[in-house]
Each structure stands twice: as C-alpha cells, then as structure tokens.
C-alpha cells in the first residue's frame, strides 16, 4: 500500500480519542481500479484540492490503494437490533474509515470506503461490494441531498476489475462515502451491552463535542443529548414521509446520531400511495413499512436511551426514567409538528397556525384520496400546484374522474383564498419535486452498468435528480411511474 502526501491530509479524531472502538485494517489490494464516478462538487465543498488529479490517481486514492498522509484505515465496532433481534457485535464488515477532513466551513467529515475487503467484523463475508449497490447508494444519496434532506453522500465509485460472487457473478466496486460521522445508535449499544459504561461515556462526550458542541458544558448534557438526537431523527423521518421514501432497514446500526440518512440498501420511493408500502425482500413482516417508520425511529431511540441511563444518573439510573420517557414521548409531538408543517407547505398553505386542526384534516383527507385511488404520490402533489394556477387537468388525469376529489378541491381552494396574495404555485413547486429516483429507472441504470458496463443511463438519471424541482418537457419520461406489472413484483435487496 503506497502512501502519498498529496493532495490533502487526513485527521483522526475518532482513532485518537476512542482507541477501543475499532480495529485497524488495510483496504484490500486491487490490481486495476477504474474510476466510475467522482463527485467533484462535493470534493470542492470539502476543500480536497483534487480537481487537477487524473482519474487514475483518483481511482487509486478512493479504492484505498494510495493512502494519503494521515490516513489510519479502521473498521468501527458497533452492535445493533436487526428487525428487532439484538446482535451484540456487527461492526464494519466491509467498510473502513480512512480518516476525517475539515471542510472550509469548519465542519468535520468522515471519509470512508465501502466494499474494501474483509475486516475483523466480516463474520465470514468477503467484505466486497458489487457495482450495482455501490452506484445505487451514490445515486440515492445524491438524490436525497438535492431534495434538501440530511444524508451521507458518495464521493467516488471505483470499479475493482474483480468479480464478486453472490447469486451470480458480478463486477466489483468500492464506494467512498462522506458523513458527518459514522457513529450509530448501535455504536452505543456495543459497549452498553457489555456494561462498559466508561466507554459509553467516552463515546457520548465525543459525539456531543462533534455533533452537539453547545451541550458540552451542561451538567445535564446526556439527557439533552438524547433530546437533540431524538429531535433530529423526528425531523429526518418527517422528511422521508413527506417525500415518500421508505428506508427499508431501519435497524439501530443504520441510525446515525448525526441525524443523517445512512445506508441505502433495500430502500425505495413509493409510487402509488399506500401506507402499507414495503419493498425490502428481507422485511417480510412489514416492520419497516412506510407507515411504521415514525414508530420504528422512536423504538430505536428507546434503545439509545437505555444506553444513556447510567450516564444521566450514575447513582440511580432508574431515577432518570421519567425524564427519559418524557423525551421519548415528545418524539411523536416533534415528528407530527414537523410533518404537518411540511405537508402544509406542500399544499401551499400560508399562515399554518390559522386553523391547525382544519389543515390537518385537509391533509389527511387528501392522503386518503390518494390511497383509495392508488394515485402516484409524487405526481399528485406536483399536479396540485398546477391546480393552484387554475389548471386542474393534469391533476384530474391522475384520478378516475374529477368528481371523486371535487369536494376536497373546493375546500382546499377555500383555504388558499384565506391567505395573502402569494404565488402558491411557485411555492408548491419549490417543495414538491417532479423527479425522484423512480425504482424502474434506478434498476435500468444499475442493470446497464452491471451487465453492459454502460454508465450513460446512470449519468443521465443522476443529472436529472440533481434538479428535482425544475420541470422540463424533454424529461417527461423521468417523471412517469413504472407499470403496475413492475411495481407489483418490485423488491429491493440489502446489497451485501
């Protein structure tokens, strides 16, 4: 493994301040790394100074073949509840944290590899990744970012030139992921399950300093830390619900305490609206179905709270239970507040405090109509903006007839009329995307890259998704839902 001093230097606060929380490991050797995709805007945002590097150098760096100055590749330890069952040791079985960088705005960011080979936590796996899951995470993470939702992001995708053996033989690849950190609820669980409370405290203090520094000097910082994480998760899940996103694998090891979306395995975007929608092939009971995401986030946060109780009150952890329960109960209130505010914005409603109960009824009745008539979730919200401009034809085309929603539309117009003179159409189009990662388009792009080494469909789709709110007539096919035949049998997979 070569080490290079250019073009930037890594920091290692996680490695230096949390020495018992990882196992150092080298990325696997790759003979012919080839750069598939590089996120130059993100690299510039991070201040990496790689704009002039040739693609082969980028491929070497972001496949772990050239270790830059300061890099200490390590696999992080964590545990996790997976579909309700606790696994005391999971960890990075195919991922490595290369190090951290400080962006020009002063924010600390992890840069990590995914699919870079076996580690101490691989549990018999090969630690590799196929090109499809790598490009999927790249695509969906960028789509989420461009929709304005907190997320980890992909910096690079590099083909390894080697095969990965799953049900079929697939071309291998490595993803480089950027995150505020990779600390998960499961990281806390790893040490709490072993009653290693000094390490739990050490981790909590590090996480507070990194993500919630305003709490560092507070005597009640661990209780306030729980509240802060809970509120960020409530806001994040509200964002998911408003956009029709289904994570698919909301295990505690897939919930980052930073409040970012992490791990795009069996996720999907809902098309025909259904509160029961679930696509993950491994979620056979629908634990993480669309409608269950808020309560599953709250369940995960309860597991997080359990790890913090001995920190909140060292002398008598049980004494802290009422305060902790109050925070966990407030999750629902915060989620509902965030979700309703987002739904009001999507409906173009100004003065949200005008009549909250009426607005809530208006939103719920709208969603009931979408579910009864299996209307495309994304297009319904977008075409409602056309109705705000006086053109209801595109909205009517989504329903069996205009009569089925005429009463609701009348009530909505009455509510809009109570507002000051504002351009409701423009406001609605700024929060209701026309382009999302349609599942069939994602699969087509990944199939072309996997089977034919053709990145053109991927790159075209990525370009569309970077401007999700700007409707363009020539891109009409990117806004159309899949056929019922496709949607009815569509399943997503973890990609391990």
C-alpha positions as CSV (number, residue, x, y, z in Angstrom):
1,X,0.0,0.0,0.0
2,X,1.5,3.3,-1.1
3,X,1.3,6.5,1.0
4,X,1.2,9.9,-0.7
5,X,1.4,13.4,0.8
6,X,-0.9,15.0,-1.8
7,X,-3.4,16.4,-2.3
8,X,-4.8,16.7,1.3
9,X,-4.2,15.3,4.7
10,X,-6.5,13.3,6.9
11,X,-7.2,13.9,10.6
12,X,-8.0,11.1,13.0
13,X,-10.0,12.4,16.0
14,X,-12.1,9.1,16.2
15,X,-9.0,7.0,16.2
16,X,-7.1,9.2,18.7
17,X,-9.9,9.9,21.1
18,X,-11.7,6.5,21.0
19,X,-8.9,3.9,20.9
20,X,-11.0,0.9,22.0
21,X,-13.7,1.5,19.4
22,X,-12.3,0.0,16.3
23,X,-9.8,-2.4,14.7
24,X,-7.2,-1.1,12.3
25,X,-7.3,-2.8,8.9
26,X,-5.8,-2.2,5.5
27,X,-8.0,-1.9,2.3
28,X,-7.8,-5.0,0.1
29,X,-5.3,-4.8,-2.8
30,X,-6.9,-4.1,-6.2
31,X,-4.9,-4.5,-9.4
32,X,-6.9,-2.5,-11.9
33,X,-9.0,0.2,-10.1
34,X,-11.0,2.3,-12.6
35,X,-12.9,5.4,-11.7
36,X,-16.6,5.0,-12.5
37,X,-17.9,8.2,-11.0
38,X,-16.5,11.1,-9.0
39,X,-18.4,13.8,-7.1
40,X,-16.3,16.8,-7.9
41,X,-18.8,19.4,-6.4
42,X,-18.6,17.5,-3.1
43,X,-14.8,17.3,-3.3
44,X,-14.7,21.1,-3.8
45,X,-17.2,21.6,-1.0
46,X,-14.8,19.6,1.3
47,X,-11.8,21.5,0.1
48,X,-9.9,18.4,-1.0
49,X,-7.9,20.1,-3.8
50,X,-8.2,17.1,-6.2
51,X,-9.6,19.0,-9.3
52,X,-6.4,18.6,-11.2
53,X,-5.8,15.0,-10.5
54,X,-6.2,12.5,-13.3
55,X,-8.9,9.9,-13.0
56,X,-6.4,7.1,-12.4
57,X,-4.9,8.9,-9.4
58,X,-8.5,9.4,-8.0
59,X,-9.2,5.7,-8.6
60,X,-6.0,4.7,-6.7
61,X,-6.8,7.0,-3.7
62,X,-10.5,6.2,-3.5
63,X,-10.1,2.5,-3.7
64,X,-7.6,2.6,-0.8
65,X,-4.6,1.7,-3.0
66,X,-2.8,5.0,-2.2
67,X,-3.2,6.1,1.4
68,X,-2.9,9.8,1.8
69,X,-0.9,11.4,4.6
70,X,-2.5,11.0,8.0
71,X,-4.8,8.1,6.9
72,X,-5.4,5.4,9.5
73,X,-7.9,2.9,8.0
74,X,-10.0,1.4,10.6
75,X,-13.2,-0.7,11.0
76,X,-15.6,0.7,13.6
77,X,-17.2,-1.6,16.2
78,X,-20.9,-1.5,16.8
79,X,-23.8,-3.7,17.7
80,X,-27.5,-3.4,16.6
81,X,-31.0,-4.6,16.7
82,X,-31.8,-6.1,13.3
83,X,-35.5,-6.4,12.7
84,X,-36.0,-6.4,16.5
85,X,-33.3,-9.1,17.3
86,X,-30.2,-7.9,19.1
87,X,-26.7,-8.7,17.6
88,X,-24.0,-7.8,20.2
89,X,-21.3,-7.5,17.6
90,X,-21.7,-6.3,14.0
91,X,-19.2,-3.6,13.0
92,X,-17.8,-2.6,9.7
93,X,-17.6,-5.9,7.9
94,X,-16.8,-4.3,4.5
95,X,-16.2,-0.7,5.4
96,X,-13.1,1.3,6.5
97,X,-12.9,4.8,7.9
98,X,-9.9,6.3,6.1
99,X,-9.9,9.5,8.2
100,X,-11.5,12.9,8.6
101,X,-11.2,16.2,6.9
102,X,-12.2,19.7,7.9
103,X,-14.1,21.4,5.2
104,X,-13.6,25.2,4.5
105,X,-16.8,25.9,6.6
106,X,-15.1,24.3,9.6
107,X,-17.2,21.1,9.6
108,X,-15.6,17.8,10.3
109,X,-16.4,15.0,7.8
110,X,-15.6,11.3,7.7
111,X,-14.3,9.8,4.5
112,X,-14.9,6.0,4.4
113,X,-14.7,3.2,2.0
114,X,-17.4,0.6,1.5
115,X,-16.6,-2.7,-0.2
116,X,-12.9,-2.5,0.5
117,X,-12.5,-6.1,1.7
118,X,-12.5,-8.2,4.9
119,X,-12.1,-6.8,8.4
120,X,-12.3,-8.2,11.9
121,X,-16.1,-7.8,11.7
122,X,-16.7,-9.5,8.4
123,X,-18.3,-12.6,10.1
124,X,-17.4,-14.9,7.2
125,X,-18.2,-12.4,4.4
126,X,-15.8,-11.3,1.7
127,X,-16.1,-7.6,2.6
128,X,-16.6,-6.7,-1.1
129,X,-19.4,-4.9,-2.9
130,X,-20.8,-5.2,-6.4
131,X,-21.2,-2.3,-8.8
132,X,-25.0,-2.2,-8.5
133,X,-25.3,-1.5,-4.8
134,X,-22.4,1.0,-5.0
135,X,-24.0,3.0,-7.7
136,X,-27.3,2.7,-6.0
137,X,-26.0,4.4,-2.9
138,X,-24.3,7.0,-4.9
139,X,-27.4,7.8,-6.9
140,X,-29.9,7.8,-4.0
141,X,-27.7,9.7,-1.6
142,X,-27.2,12.5,-4.2
143,X,-31.0,12.5,-4.9
144,X,-31.7,12.8,-1.2
145,X,-29.2,15.7,-0.8
146,X,-30.7,17.5,-3.8
147,X,-34.1,17.2,-2.2
148,X,-32.7,19.0,0.8
149,X,-32.9,16.0,3.2
150,X,-29.9,15.3,5.6
151,X,-27.9,12.4,4.2
152,X,-24.5,10.8,3.8
153,X,-23.1,11.3,0.3
154,X,-21.0,9.5,-2.1
155,X,-17.6,11.0,-3.1
156,X,-16.5,8.3,-5.6
157,X,-17.3,4.9,-7.1
158,X,-14.4,2.8,-8.3
159,X,-14.6,-0.4,-10.2
160,X,-12.2,-3.0,-8.9
161,X,-11.8,-5.1,-12.1
162,X,-12.6,-8.2,-10.0
163,X,-15.6,-10.4,-9.6
164,X,-17.9,-10.5,-6.6
165,X,-19.7,-13.8,-6.1
166,X,-23.3,-13.6,-4.9
167,X,-26.2,-15.5,-6.5
168,X,-24.5,-14.5,-9.8
169,X,-21.0,-13.4,-10.6
170,X,-21.0,-9.6,-10.6
171,X,-18.4,-6.9,-11.3
172,X,-16.9,-5.5,-8.1
173,X,-16.7,-1.9,-6.9
174,X,-15.8,0.3,-3.9
175,X,-17.8,3.3,-2.7
176,X,-16.3,6.3,-0.9
177,X,-18.8,7.7,1.5
178,X,-18.8,11.1,3.3
179,X,-20.7,11.5,6.5
180,X,-20.8,13.9,9.5
181,X,-19.7,10.8,11.3
182,X,-20.5,7.1,11.2
183,X,-21.5,6.9,14.9
184,X,-24.7,4.9,15.2
185,X,-27.1,4.0,18.0
186,X,-25.5,0.6,17.6
187,X,-22.1,2.0,18.5
188,X,-23.5,2.9,21.9
189,X,-25.2,-0.5,22.2
190,X,-21.9,-2.3,21.6
191,X,-20.4,-1.0,24.8
192,X,-23.6,-0.8,26.8
193,X,-24.4,-4.4,26.2
194,X,-21.0,-5.3,27.8
195,X,-21.7,-2.9,30.7
196,X,-18.6,-0.9,29.7
197,X,-20.0,2.4,31.0
198,X,-16.8,4.3,30.9
199,X,-16.6,3.7,27.1
200,X,-20.3,4.7,26.7
201,X,-19.5,8.0,28.5
202,X,-16.3,8.4,26.4
203,X,-18.4,7.9,23.2
204,X,-21.2,10.2,24.4
205,X,-18.7,13.0,25.2
206,X,-17.0,12.6,21.8
207,X,-20.4,12.6,20.0
208,X,-21.6,15.6,21.9
209,X,-18.4,17.6,21.1
210,X,-18.6,16.6,17.5
211,X,-22.3,17.0,16.7
212,X,-23.9,19.0,19.6
213,X,-21.0,21.1,21.0
214,X,-23.4,23.6,22.6
215,X,-24.2,20.9,25.1
216,X,-20.6,20.1,26.2
217,X,-20.5,22.1,29.3
218,X,-24.0,21.4,30.6
219,X,-24.5,19.2,33.7
220,X,-27.5,17.6,32.0
221,X,-25.7,17.1,28.8
222,X,-26.5,13.4,28.4
223,X,-30.2,14.0,28.8
224,X,-30.1,17.0,26.5
225,X,-28.0,14.8,24.0
226,X,-30.9,12.3,23.9
227,X,-33.4,15.1,23.3
228,X,-31.2,16.6,20.5
229,X,-30.7,13.2,18.7
230,X,-34.4,12.5,19.1
231,X,-35.5,15.8,17.6
232,X,-33.1,15.4,14.6
233,X,-34.4,11.9,14.0
234,X,-38.0,13.1,14.2
235,X,-37.3,15.8,11.6
236,X,-35.5,13.3,9.4
237,X,-38.2,10.8,9.4
238,X,-40.8,13.5,8.7
239,X,-38.8,14.5,5.7
240,X,-38.8,10.8,4.5
241,X,-42.5,10.5,4.9
242,X,-43.2,13.8,3.1
243,X,-41.2,12.7,0.1
244,X,-42.5,9.1,0.0
245,X,-39.2,7.5,0.9
246,X,-39.0,4.0,2.6
247,X,-35.6,3.2,4.1
248,X,-36.4,-0.5,4.4
249,X,-33.8,-1.5,7.0
250,X,-34.2,0.9,10.0
251,X,-32.1,-1.2,12.3
252,X,-30.3,0.5,15.2
253,X,-27.0,0.1,13.4
254,X,-28.5,2.1,10.5
255,X,-29.5,5.1,12.5
256,X,-26.8,7.8,12.8
257,X,-26.8,10.0,15.8
258,X,-25.9,12.9,13.5
259,X,-29.4,12.8,12.0
260,X,-28.3,11.9,8.5
261,X,-29.8,9.3,6.3
262,X,-27.3,6.4,6.2
263,X,-27.2,3.1,4.3
264,X,-29.2,2.9,1.1
265,X,-29.7,-0.8,0.9
266,X,-33.3,-2.1,0.4
267,X,-34.8,1.4,0.2
268,X,-37.3,2.6,-2.4
269,X,-39.5,5.6,-3.3
270,X,-43.2,4.9,-3.2
271,X,-45.2,5.5,-6.3
272,X,-48.9,4.6,-5.9
273,X,-49.7,5.9,-2.4
274,X,-50.1,3.2,0.2
275,X,-49.4,3.5,3.9
276,X,-48.6,-0.3,3.9
277,X,-45.9,0.1,1.2
278,X,-42.8,-2.1,1.8
279,X,-40.3,-3.2,-0.8
280,X,-37.5,-4.8,1.1
281,X,-37.1,-8.5,0.4
282,X,-36.0,-9.2,4.0
283,X,-38.8,-7.2,5.6
284,X,-41.4,-10.0,5.3
285,X,-43.5,-8.8,8.2
286,X,-43.5,-5.1,7.2
287,X,-41.7,-4.0,10.3
288,X,-40.3,-1.0,8.4
289,X,-43.2,-0.3,6.1
290,X,-43.9,3.3,5.2
291,X,-46.5,3.9,7.9
292,X,-44.3,2.3,10.6
293,X,-41.2,4.5,10.1
294,X,-42.0,7.1,12.8
295,X,-42.7,4.4,15.5
296,X,-39.7,2.4,14.5
297,X,-37.5,5.5,14.9
298,X,-39.0,6.0,18.3
299,X,-38.3,2.4,19.1
300,X,-34.7,2.8,18.1
301,X,-34.4,5.9,20.2
302,X,-35.7,4.0,23.2
303,X,-32.8,1.5,22.7
304,X,-30.5,4.5,22.5
305,X,-32.0,6.0,25.7
306,X,-31.3,2.7,27.5
307,X,-27.6,3.1,26.9
308,X,-27.6,6.6,28.3
309,X,-29.5,5.9,31.6
310,X,-26.4,5.2,33.7
311,X,-24.8,8.4,32.4
312,X,-27.8,10.6,33.1
313,X,-27.9,9.4,36.7
314,X,-24.9,7.5,37.9
315,X,-26.2,6.8,41.4
316,X,-29.6,5.6,40.4
317,X,-30.3,5.1,36.6
318,X,-33.9,4.2,37.3
319,X,-34.5,7.7,38.8
320,X,-33.8,9.1,35.3
321,X,-36.5,7.0,33.6
322,X,-39.4,9.6,33.9
323,X,-37.3,12.3,32.3
324,X,-36.2,10.0,29.6
325,X,-39.7,8.7,28.9
326,X,-40.9,12.3,28.6
327,X,-38.3,12.9,25.9
328,X,-39.2,9.8,24.0
329,X,-42.9,10.7,24.2
330,X,-42.0,14.2,22.9
331,X,-40.6,12.5,19.8
332,X,-44.1,11.9,18.5
333,X,-45.1,15.5,19.1
334,X,-42.0,16.8,17.4
335,X,-42.4,14.4,14.5
336,X,-46.1,15.4,14.0
337,X,-45.3,19.1,14.2
338,X,-42.5,18.7,11.6
339,X,-44.6,16.5,9.3
340,X,-47.7,18.8,9.4
341,X,-45.6,21.9,8.7
342,X,-44.1,20.1,5.7
343,X,-47.5,18.9,4.5
344,X,-48.9,22.4,4.8
345,X,-46.0,23.7,2.7
346,X,-46.6,21.0,0.1
347,X,-50.3,22.1,0.0
348,X,-49.2,25.7,-0.5
349,X,-50.8,26.8,2.8
350,X,-49.6,30.1,4.3
351,X,-50.3,31.1,7.9
352,X,-50.0,27.5,9.2
353,X,-51.4,28.5,12.6
354,X,-54.6,29.8,11.1
355,X,-56.5,26.6,11.9
356,X,-54.2,23.7,12.6
357,X,-57.0,21.1,13.1
358,X,-58.7,22.0,9.8
359,X,-55.3,21.9,8.0
360,X,-54.6,18.5,9.5
361,X,-58.0,17.2,8.3
362,X,-57.4,18.7,4.9
363,X,-54.0,16.9,4.6
364,X,-55.3,13.6,5.9
365,X,-58.4,13.7,3.6
366,X,-56.0,14.4,0.6
367,X,-53.9,11.4,1.6
368,X,-57.0,9.2,1.9
369,X,-58.0,10.1,-1.6
370,X,-54.5,9.2,-2.9
371,X,-54.6,5.8,-1.2
372,X,-58.2,5.0,-2.2
373,X,-57.4,5.6,-5.8
374,X,-53.8,4.4,-5.8
375,X,-52.6,7.7,-7.1
376,X,-48.9,8.4,-7.7
377,X,-47.7,10.2,-4.6
378,X,-45.1,12.4,-6.2
379,X,-47.2,13.4,-9.2
380,X,-50.3,14.1,-7.1
381,X,-48.5,16.8,-5.0
382,X,-46.8,18.3,-8.1
383,X,-50.0,18.4,-10.2
384,X,-51.8,20.1,-7.3
385,X,-49.5,23.0,-7.9
386,X,-51.0,23.2,-11.5
387,X,-54.4,23.3,-9.9
388,X,-53.3,26.3,-7.8
389,X,-52.5,28.0,-11.1
390,X,-56.0,27.3,-12.3
391,X,-55.3,24.3,-14.4
392,X,-56.7,21.1,-12.9
393,X,-56.5,18.9,-16.0
394,X,-53.1,17.3,-15.1
395,X,-54.4,16.6,-11.6
396,X,-57.7,15.1,-12.9
397,X,-55.8,12.7,-15.1
398,X,-54.4,11.0,-12.0
399,X,-57.9,10.1,-10.7
400,X,-60.8,8.1,-12.2
401,X,-62.8,11.4,-12.5
402,X,-62.7,14.9,-11.2
403,X,-65.9,14.2,-9.2
404,X,-64.0,12.0,-6.7
405,X,-61.9,14.8,-5.4
406,X,-64.2,17.8,-6.3
407,X,-65.3,18.4,-2.7
408,X,-61.8,18.3,-1.3
409,X,-60.5,20.6,-4.1
410,X,-63.2,23.1,-3.2
411,X,-62.2,23.0,0.5
412,X,-58.5,23.5,-0.5
413,X,-59.3,26.5,-2.7
414,X,-61.3,28.0,0.2
415,X,-58.3,27.6,2.5
416,X,-55.9,29.1,-0.1
417,X,-58.3,32.0,-0.5
418,X,-57.8,32.9,3.1
419,X,-54.2,33.7,2.5
420,X,-52.5,36.9,1.5
421,X,-51.8,37.2,-2.2
422,X,-48.9,35.0,-2.8
423,X,-47.7,32.8,-5.7
424,X,-48.9,29.5,-4.3
425,X,-47.9,27.6,-7.5
426,X,-44.2,28.6,-7.3
427,X,-44.1,27.9,-3.6
428,X,-45.6,24.5,-4.1
429,X,-43.3,23.6,-6.9
430,X,-40.3,24.5,-4.8
431,X,-41.1,21.8,-2.2
432,X,-42.9,19.2,-4.4
433,X,-40.4,17.5,-6.7
434,X,-41.2,16.4,-10.2
435,X,-38.3,14.0,-10.4
436,X,-37.5,11.3,-7.8
437,X,-35.4,8.1,-8.2
438,X,-38.2,6.1,-9.8
439,X,-37.5,2.5,-9.0
440,X,-37.6,1.2,-12.5
441,X,-35.3,3.9,-13.8
442,X,-32.8,3.1,-11.0
443,X,-32.9,-0.6,-11.8
444,X,-32.5,0.1,-15.5
445,X,-29.4,2.3,-14.8
446,X,-27.9,-0.3,-12.5
447,X,-28.5,-3.1,-14.9
448,X,-26.9,-1.2,-17.7
449,X,-23.8,-0.5,-15.6
450,X,-23.6,-4.1,-14.3
451,X,-24.4,-6.1,-17.4
452,X,-23.0,-3.8,-20.2
453,X,-20.5,-1.6,-18.4
454,X,-22.7,1.3,-19.7
455,X,-22.8,4.3,-17.3
456,X,-24.9,6.5,-19.6
457,X,-28.3,5.7,-18.1
458,X,-26.9,6.2,-14.6
459,X,-25.3,9.5,-15.5
460,X,-28.4,10.8,-17.2
461,X,-30.6,9.9,-14.3
462,X,-28.1,11.4,-11.8
463,X,-28.2,14.7,-13.8
464,X,-32.0,14.8,-13.7
465,X,-32.1,14.1,-10.0
466,X,-29.7,16.9,-9.2
467,X,-32.5,19.3,-10.2
468,X,-35.6,17.6,-8.8
469,X,-37.9,20.6,-8.7
470,X,-37.2,22.0,-12.2
471,X,-39.7,20.5,-14.7
472,X,-38.5,20.1,-18.2
473,X,-40.8,18.8,-21.0
474,X,-38.0,16.8,-22.7
475,X,-37.6,14.8,-19.4
476,X,-41.2,13.7,-19.2
477,X,-40.3,10.0,-19.1
478,X,-38.3,10.6,-15.9
479,X,-41.5,11.7,-14.1
480,X,-43.6,8.8,-15.1
481,X,-44.3,5.9,-12.7
482,X,-43.5,2.4,-13.5
483,X,-46.1,0.0,-14.9
484,X,-48.3,-1.8,-12.5
485,X,-46.6,-5.1,-13.5
486,X,-43.2,-3.8,-12.4
487,X,-44.4,-2.2,-9.2
488,X,-46.4,-5.3,-8.2
489,X,-43.4,-7.5,-8.2
490,X,-40.7,-5.0,-7.2
491,X,-38.4,-6.0,-4.4
492,X,-35.2,-4.4,-3.0
493,X,-32.2,-6.1,-1.5
494,X,-29.5,-5.2,1.0
495,X,-26.7,-5.4,-1.5
496,X,-24.3,-7.2,0.8
